[in-house]
């Protein structure tokens, strides 16, 4: 009985406890959490420090995650980050599990063809080059660069900015580094934040980051272009608008200053060497790492301080010290660009400060700087010297550019207060100095500014406002160059550029054997321009290829028309040394032309100047060999004009040599000239090549050449270059 009573009491106690727990449980239960609007964000893996796994939680972390978390929360979302399992962003766009994805440079289509929409830019991610040690790189347009396959979008951007760059793609970073050390590429290209992580690997200590960024790419969030997607993007843009530069820099500094890279066994072996000195080397390595991190931190702080010194705190444009460095850099990088250096200030600025207040004066200066910066390219620069005085380095664009600047910038500044209801017209005085060739050899920014000040002083003392040139002659020359370069395509479309022909004759028979195609330009503003003026100008500006393509096409049109009329002629066309590049297949281009116009390869003779062979013999030899394989006759033009090389005659596969008679007419002993010409003719014949002499102006010259065995000639003694209509009327042409 006692046992039963005991168990009954125990059971009663348990039942009472359960009753009390049931009564009071709701009071102690966790409060209900209101529904949160969760935003699922998909991010790629293994892009440390942009995106990587937290070593403790395996959750996505990094610069991109921290920035996106702040933006999403400001937009009213609770962000949830997941690593993308798909191979590409295009594949991930088709996965409805993600609300948004990172990172986008711009909007793309998904794999299934869905359009996407992207946010405003979160950060600019600079891309920099890494080289092996202090290895000197070739020019950018001749560079061989290694990149990861995952950066194919960035590779497209590189090609658009630097067409001459050759890019090789690799699957992994170790493959990239191996290719760099083997000499397969000159440099590696990646996001500079990623380099801050990758180059922590001890075995990469011999790699060095080049100081200047090649370009920067946008870093955006994106999703499919649906009603929901547009709503998300709009809200995120609101969060991005509140994202301060200070916060961006803090996030970047937080991740790039960490020691995120984790050593593996091979790193330890590489770092410390033989096991018998492991402890000593470890101690030394720790000291070196600490000193290096301190040095990097100090260097970073110095760079930030230098950035502050190089920029004007009020307007954001360069300071005078930053302007000097930038101008010197631009002039060295662009030796063929005609630059203007302007010194400008406000004539009545003290009155503005005294009457309207310094705040209004500062607002005017910031407006001026902002309007000017909108018109400048990355190859131009502006600085605030002091107070209301500014300096501007501008590429020459002729009177049209000056007029646009006057309308878009200067007039806006003149009317700044008038447009805001105040009767104060701003008077601007400016002096313009046009850089001379000597300025490109010895860059002295202060000296050039002094000369611009001289011109500005003349304006201030003689006019109410406006601008003056220090060196108007140089300006006129620059305008003429700009007129040639800027109007080439318009001139071709308008028919201002014509293809003329200079007949080539057999002096022994008196018959026309062919012709050379030449250009004549009747400029809309400058009248007739000599080829000796516009050809070098177009070569320097990189537009000679456009002109040559026009000539080649027009010659083929004429050859087909003559062939349909029963007259089959051969015409020599010029190929500039600047036309032949590794990214152009010139032989295939000519082959396509004769196929298009149903011509024989023998009707088109390809003239390549002797200087082109001297400058780049190996690639030019490959080009001439391919031209001859297609059946074209290749001529070496201007032979004997100063670059003759017997070695070239031996190595270069040519069909005909075009001998320049200036060798005979220039200064020197004429008898020796005739002897040399005679031996050159016999030597060329002995090498199995034909010969034609250009520049023949007298009967005596023609008789001499015929006597030496060179019957084919071209020059003013026979015919001057003439329009196609006149060429077609020649009796020898009609009967040929």
MOCORBEL-V99060 format. One record per residue. N is the residue number from 1. RES is the residue in one small letter. SS is DSSP state (H for helix, E for strand, - for the rest). NEAR is the number of other C-alpha atoms within 8 Angstrom. Layout:
# MOCORBEL-V99060
n/res/ss/near
N/RES/SS/NEAR
N/RES/SS/NEAR
This chain:
# MOCORBEL-V99060
n/res/ss/near
1/x/-/4
2/x/H/5
3/x/H/6
4/x/H/7
5/x/H/8
6/x/H/8
7/x/H/8
8/x/H/8
9/x/H/8
10/x/H/8
11/x/H/8
12/x/H/8
13/x/H/8
14/x/H/8
15/x/H/8
16/x/H/8
17/x/H/8
18/x/H/8
19/x/H/8
20/x/H/8
21/x/H/8
22/x/H/8
23/x/H/7
24/x/H/8
25/x/H/8
26/x/H/7
27/x/H/5
28/x/H/6
29/x/-/6
30/x/-/4
31/x/-/4
32/x/-/4
33/x/-/4
34/x/-/4
35/x/-/4
36/x/-/6
37/x/-/7
38/x/E/8
39/x/E/11
40/x/E/12
41/x/E/13
42/x/E/13
43/x/E/13
44/x/-/10
45/x/-/9
46/x/-/7
47/x/E/9
48/x/-/10
49/x/-/14
50/x/-/12
51/x/E/16
52/x/E/12
53/x/E/11
54/x/-/9
55/x/-/5
56/x/-/4
57/x/-/6
58/x/-/7
59/x/-/8
60/x/E/13
61/x/E/12
62/x/-/12
63/x/H/12
64/x/H/10
65/x/H/12
66/x/H/10
67/x/H/11
68/x/H/8
69/x/H/9
70/x/H/9
71/x/H/13
72/x/H/14
73/x/H/11
74/x/H/10
75/x/-/10
76/x/-/7
77/x/-/11
78/x/E/10
79/x/E/11
80/x/E/8
81/x/E/11
82/x/E/10
83/x/E/9
84/x/-/10
85/x/-/6
86/x/-/7
87/x/-/7
88/x/-/6
89/x/H/9
90/x/H/10
91/x/H/11
92/x/H/14
93/x/H/15
94/x/-/10
95/x/-/7
96/x/-/6
97/x/-/5
98/x/-/11
99/x/-/11
100/x/E/11
101/x/E/15
102/x/E/13
103/x/E/9
104/x/E/12
105/x/-/8
106/x/-/7
107/x/-/10
108/x/-/8
109/x/E/10
110/x/-/14
111/x/-/9
112/x/-/6
113/x/-/6
114/x/-/11
115/x/E/10
116/x/E/13
117/x/E/13
118/x/E/12
119/x/-/11
120/x/-/8
121/x/-/9
122/x/-/10
123/x/E/8
124/x/E/9
125/x/E/11
126/x/E/12
127/x/E/13
128/x/E/15
129/x/E/12
130/x/E/11
131/x/E/14
132/x/E/11
133/x/-/7
134/x/-/6
135/x/-/6
136/x/-/4
137/x/-/7
138/x/-/7
139/x/-/6
140/x/H/8
141/x/H/8
142/x/H/9
143/x/-/14
144/x/E/12
145/x/E/13
146/x/E/16
147/x/E/14
148/x/E/12
149/x/H/8
150/x/H/5
151/x/H/8
152/x/H/8
153/x/H/6
154/x/H/8
155/x/H/10
156/x/H/8
157/x/H/8
158/x/H/10
159/x/H/10
160/x/H/7
161/x/H/6
162/x/-/9
163/x/-/8
164/x/-/10
165/x/-/13
166/x/E/8
167/x/E/9
168/x/E/9
169/x/E/8
170/x/E/11
171/x/-/8
172/x/-/7
173/x/H/8
174/x/H/6
175/x/H/9
176/x/H/13
177/x/H/9
178/x/H/8
179/x/H/11
180/x/H/15
181/x/H/8
182/x/-/7
183/x/-/7
184/x/-/8
185/x/-/13
186/x/-/13
187/x/E/14
188/x/E/14
189/x/E/11
190/x/E/10
191/x/E/10
192/x/H/10
193/x/H/11
194/x/H/12
195/x/H/9
196/x/H/10
197/x/H/14
198/x/H/8
199/x/-/10
200/x/-/10
201/x/-/11
202/x/H/9
203/x/H/8
204/x/H/8
205/x/-/9
206/x/-/7
207/x/E/10
208/x/E/10
209/x/E/8
210/x/-/9
211/x/-/5
212/x/-/5
213/x/-/10
214/x/-/8
215/x/E/7
216/x/E/9
217/x/E/10
218/x/E/12
219/x/E/13
220/x/E/15
221/x/E/13
222/x/E/15
223/x/E/13
224/x/E/10
225/x/-/10
226/x/-/6
227/x/H/6
228/x/H/6
229/x/H/12
230/x/H/10
231/x/H/8
232/x/H/8
233/x/H/14
234/x/H/9
235/x/H/9
236/x/H/12
237/x/H/10
238/x/H/10
239/x/H/14
240/x/H/11
241/x/H/6
242/x/-/8
243/x/-/10
244/x/-/6
245/x/H/6
246/x/H/6
247/x/H/8
248/x/H/11
249/x/H/8
250/x/H/8
251/x/H/11
252/x/H/9
253/x/H/8
254/x/H/8
255/x/H/11
256/x/H/10
257/x/-/7
258/x/-/6
259/x/-/7
260/x/-/8
261/x/-/8
262/x/-/5
263/x/-/8
264/x/-/6
265/x/H/6
266/x/H/7
267/x/H/11
268/x/H/10
269/x/H/9
270/x/H/9
271/x/H/10
272/x/H/12
273/x/-/10
274/x/-/7
275/x/H/6
276/x/H/5
277/x/H/9
278/x/H/10
279/x/H/7
280/x/H/7
281/x/H/11
282/x/H/9
283/x/H/8
284/x/H/8
285/x/H/10
286/x/H/8
287/x/H/8
288/x/H/8
289/x/H/8
290/x/H/8
291/x/H/8
292/x/H/8
293/x/H/8
294/x/H/8
295/x/H/8
296/x/H/8
297/x/H/9
298/x/H/8
299/x/H/8
300/x/H/8
301/x/H/8
302/x/H/8
303/x/H/8
304/x/H/8
305/x/H/8
306/x/H/8
307/x/H/8
308/x/H/9
309/x/H/10
310/x/-/12
311/x/E/12
312/x/-/13
313/x/-/6
314/x/-/6
315/x/-/10
316/x/-/7
317/x/-/10
318/x/E/14
319/x/-/13
320/x/H/10
321/x/H/9
322/x/H/12
323/x/H/13
324/x/H/10
325/x/H/8
326/x/H/9
327/x/H/11
328/x/H/10
329/x/H/8
330/x/H/10
331/x/H/11
332/x/H/8
333/x/H/6
334/x/-/7
335/x/-/7
336/x/-/6
337/x/-/8
338/x/-/9
339/x/E/10
340/x/E/12
341/x/E/15
342/x/E/14
343/x/E/15
344/x/E/12
345/x/E/10
346/x/E/11
347/x/-/10
348/x/-/8
349/x/H/9
350/x/H/6
351/x/H/7
352/x/H/12
353/x/H/12
354/x/H/8
355/x/H/6
356/x/H/8
357/x/-/9
358/x/H/9
359/x/H/7
360/x/H/10
361/x/H/12
362/x/H/9
363/x/H/8
364/x/H/10
365/x/H/10
366/x/H/10
367/x/H/9
368/x/H/10
369/x/H/10
370/x/H/9
371/x/H/10
372/x/H/9
373/x/H/8
374/x/H/6
375/x/H/7
376/x/-/10
377/x/-/6
378/x/-/5
379/x/-/7
380/x/-/11
381/x/E/14
382/x/E/12
383/x/E/15
384/x/E/15
385/x/E/10
386/x/E/6
387/x/-/5
388/x/-/10
389/x/E/11
390/x/E/12
391/x/E/13
392/x/E/11
393/x/E/12
394/x/E/11
395/x/E/10
396/x/-/12
397/x/-/9
398/x/H/11
399/x/H/7
400/x/H/7
401/x/H/9
402/x/H/9
403/x/H/8
404/x/H/8
405/x/H/10
406/x/H/9
407/x/H/9
408/x/H/9
409/x/H/11
410/x/H/10
411/x/H/9
412/x/H/9
413/x/H/11
414/x/H/11
415/x/-/11
416/x/-/11
417/x/-/12
418/x/H/10
419/x/H/7
420/x/H/6
421/x/-/6
422/x/-/7
423/x/-/6
424/x/-/7
425/x/-/9
426/x/-/12
427/x/-/10
428/x/E/12
429/x/E/15
430/x/E/17
431/x/E/18
432/x/E/15
433/x/E/15
434/x/E/14
435/x/-/13
436/x/-/7
437/x/H/6
438/x/H/7
439/x/H/9
440/x/H/11
441/x/H/6
442/x/-/6
443/x/-/8
444/x/-/7
445/x/H/9
446/x/H/7
447/x/H/7
448/x/H/11
449/x/H/13
450/x/H/8
451/x/H/10
452/x/H/17
453/x/H/11
454/x/H/10
455/x/H/16
456/x/H/16
457/x/H/9
458/x/H/10
459/x/H/16
460/x/H/11
461/x/H/6
462/x/H/6
463/x/-/8
464/x/-/8
465/x/-/11
466/x/E/9
467/x/E/11
468/x/E/11
469/x/E/12
470/x/-/12
471/x/-/8
472/x/H/8
473/x/H/6
474/x/H/10
475/x/H/10
476/x/H/8
477/x/H/8
478/x/H/11
479/x/H/12
480/x/H/9
481/x/H/9
482/x/H/11
483/x/H/9
484/x/H/11
485/x/H/11
486/x/H/7
487/x/-/8
488/x/H/9
489/x/H/7
490/x/H/7
491/x/H/12
492/x/H/10
493/x/H/7
494/x/H/6
495/x/-/7
496/x/-/11
497/x/E/11
498/x/E/9
499/x/E/13
500/x/E/12
501/x/E/13
502/x/E/14
503/x/E/15
504/x/E/13
505/x/E/13
506/x/E/12
507/x/-/11
508/x/-/6
509/x/-/5
510/x/-/7
511/x/E/9
512/x/E/12
513/x/E/11
514/x/E/11
515/x/E/12
516/x/E/11
517/x/E/14
518/x/E/10
519/x/E/10
520/x/E/12
521/x/E/11
522/x/E/10
523/x/E/11
524/x/-/7
525/x/-/4
526/x/-/7
527/x/E/7
528/x/E/8
529/x/E/11
530/x/-/8
531/x/H/9
532/x/H/6
533/x/H/8
534/x/H/10
535/x/H/9
536/x/H/8
537/x/H/11
538/x/H/12
539/x/H/10
540/x/H/8
541/x/H/9
542/x/-/8
543/x/-/10
544/x/H/13
545/x/H/10
546/x/H/7
547/x/H/9
548/x/H/11
549/x/H/8
550/x/H/9
551/x/H/12
552/x/H/9
553/x/H/9
554/x/H/9
555/x/H/11
556/x/H/12
557/x/H/9
558/x/H/8
559/x/H/12
560/x/H/11
561/x/H/8
562/x/H/11
563/x/H/10
564/x/H/7
565/x/-/6
566/x/-/6
567/x/-/10
568/x/-/9
569/x/-/10
570/x/-/11
571/x/E/12
572/x/E/12
573/x/E/13
574/x/E/10
575/x/E/11
576/x/-/12
577/x/-/9
578/x/-/9
579/x/-/10
580/x/-/11
581/x/-/7
582/x/-/5
583/x/-/5
584/x/-/7
585/x/-/9
586/x/H/9
587/x/H/10
588/x/H/7
589/x/H/8
590/x/H/8
591/x/H/10
592/x/H/8
593/x/H/10
594/x/H/12
595/x/H/8
596/x/H/6
597/x/-/9
598/x/-/7
599/x/-/10
600/x/-/7
601/x/H/11
602/x/H/9
603/x/H/11
604/x/E/12
605/x/E/13
606/x/E/12
607/x/E/12
608/x/E/13
609/x/E/14
610/x/H/12
611/x/H/8
612/x/H/12
613/x/H/11
614/x/H/9
615/x/H/6
616/x/-/8
617/x/H/9
618/x/H/6
619/x/H/7
620/x/H/11
621/x/H/12
622/x/H/8
623/x/H/10
624/x/H/12
625/x/H/9
626/x/H/9
627/x/H/12
628/x/H/10
629/x/H/7
630/x/-/9
631/x/-/8
632/x/-/12
633/x/E/14
634/x/E/14
635/x/E/13
636/x/E/13
637/x/E/12
638/x/E/10
639/x/E/14
640/x/-/11
641/x/-/9
642/x/-/5
643/x/-/9
644/x/-/9
645/x/-/6
646/x/H/6
647/x/H/6
648/x/H/10
649/x/H/8
650/x/H/6
651/x/H/7
652/x/-/8
653/x/-/8
654/x/-/11
655/x/-/9
656/x/E/12
657/x/E/14
658/x/E/13
659/x/E/12
660/x/E/13
661/x/-/11
662/x/H/9
663/x/H/10
664/x/H/9
665/x/H/7
666/x/-/6
667/x/-/5
668/x/-/5
669/x/-/6
670/x/H/9
671/x/H/6
672/x/H/7
673/x/H/11
674/x/H/9
675/x/H/8
676/x/H/8
677/x/H/10
678/x/H/10
679/x/H/8
680/x/H/8
681/x/H/12
682/x/H/10
683/x/H/8
684/x/H/12
685/x/H/10
686/x/H/7
687/x/-/6
688/x/-/6
689/x/-/11
690/x/E/9
691/x/E/13
692/x/E/13
693/x/E/13
694/x/E/11
695/x/-/10
696/x/-/14
697/x/-/10
698/x/-/7
699/x/H/7
700/x/H/6
701/x/H/9
702/x/H/12
703/x/H/8
704/x/H/8
705/x/H/11
706/x/H/11
707/x/H/7
708/x/-/9
709/x/-/8
710/x/-/12
711/x/-/10
712/x/E/12
713/x/E/14
714/x/E/15
715/x/-/13
716/x/-/9
717/x/-/9
718/x/-/10
719/x/-/9
720/x/-/9
721/x/-/9
722/x/E/9
723/x/E/10
724/x/H/9
725/x/H/6
726/x/H/8
727/x/H/11
728/x/H/8
729/x/H/8
730/x/-/8
731/x/H/6
732/x/H/8
733/x/H/11
734/x/H/9
735/x/H/5
736/x/-/8
